[in-house]
Amino acid sequence: MVELKRTKLVLRFNIGTEDEPKYKDVTFTRIAEDTTDAAIQTVGAALAELYSYDMVDVYRINEVSLGE
């Protein structure tokens, strides 16, 4: 039985240069499982404004249990 355990929001930033990118992920936990993808993207974009690096992408990670 597949069971959704938790949802995370991950922001990926380029902390390197354009020629030599280096990425840093910032993870936010305890995201409500029923949050829409559009809402996660909107919140991710708003949070990215608080950082001094350029955001590369917003990720939604759903962790699921596949049972025993």
N, C-alpha and C positions, 0 to 999 in steps of 0.2 A: 504494500500500500504506500503510495507516494503522499507525503505530507509536507506542506510548506512550513518551514521552521522559522525563518526570519528573512527580512528584506533589508538590503543595504544600499546606500547611495554612495557612489565613488566618483570623485572629481579627479581627473588626470590633468596635471599641469606640466608644461615644458619648462624646466628650470635650467636647461642648457641654452644653447644657441640655436639659431635656425640651421646652421651648417652641421652642428653636432648636438642633436636633441638629447636631453636627459629628462626622464620623466619621474614625477613624484605623484603618488596617489594619496588623496585625503578621503578617509572613509567616515561616513556617518551611519550609525546603527540605529536600531529601534524605529525603522520606518514602517508605518502601517502597511500590512500586506495588501490591502485593497486600494492603496494609492495608485492612481493612474500613471502611465508612463509620461503623459504630457505634464502632469503635475510635478513629477520627479524632475523632468527636464527644466521646467520653469524655476523650481526651487534651486536646482543645481546652478543654473545661470545666475540667479540672484546671489547665491553664496560665493560664486567665483569672483564676483565684483569686489569682495572683501580681501582678496589675495592680490599680491603684486605680480604674480606670474600669469602667463597666458594659458587659459584653459584649452586643452586639446579635445577632451570628450567628457561626457557624463555617462556613467554606467549604472545600471540597476542590476544588483546581484540578488537572485532569489536562491536561498539555501533550502534544499529539500531533503527529507529523510526518505530513503528508498525502502525502509523496513528491514526486518531481520531476514 
